[in-house]
Amino acid sequence: MKNNEKINYVEFPAKDLDAARNFFGTVFSWEFTDYGPEYTAFFNAGLNGGFYKSDLSSTTDNGSTLVVFYSEDIEETKSNIKKAGGKIVKPVFEFPGGRRFHFTDPNGNEYAVWSDKKRIIRNVD
């Protein structure tokens, strides 16, 4: 596939760059390179991008584009998001082809996670 005129990079606002690095590094294993005190770039995310210092946040309520992650185990991903300080803002729901939920990161940016995998039932003792 040619790279010309394809989506190449995304940027998100963040009030707290440390919180963004900690959250996405913990939950999704992203790696970061800082470019001064007001910008950090990420990679190992499927698509490279960055966070810029801003008091704004990106949500579907204010018309923002929604970035959607894929998960092999949606329940585990949801649990990891909550443990790392994310907030579930739309519970898991089914749609033709899979299931998904929406969450916000510690900076208030909204994302979604979807899976086409059947629900995994774990026996917890």
Secondary structure, 3 states (H helix, E strand, C coil): CCCCCCCCCEEEEECCHHHHHHHHHHHHCCEEEECCCCEEEEECCCCCEEEEECCCCCCHHHCCCCEEEECCCHHHHHHHHHHCCCEEEEEEEEECCEEEEEEECCCCCEEEEEECCCCCCCCCC
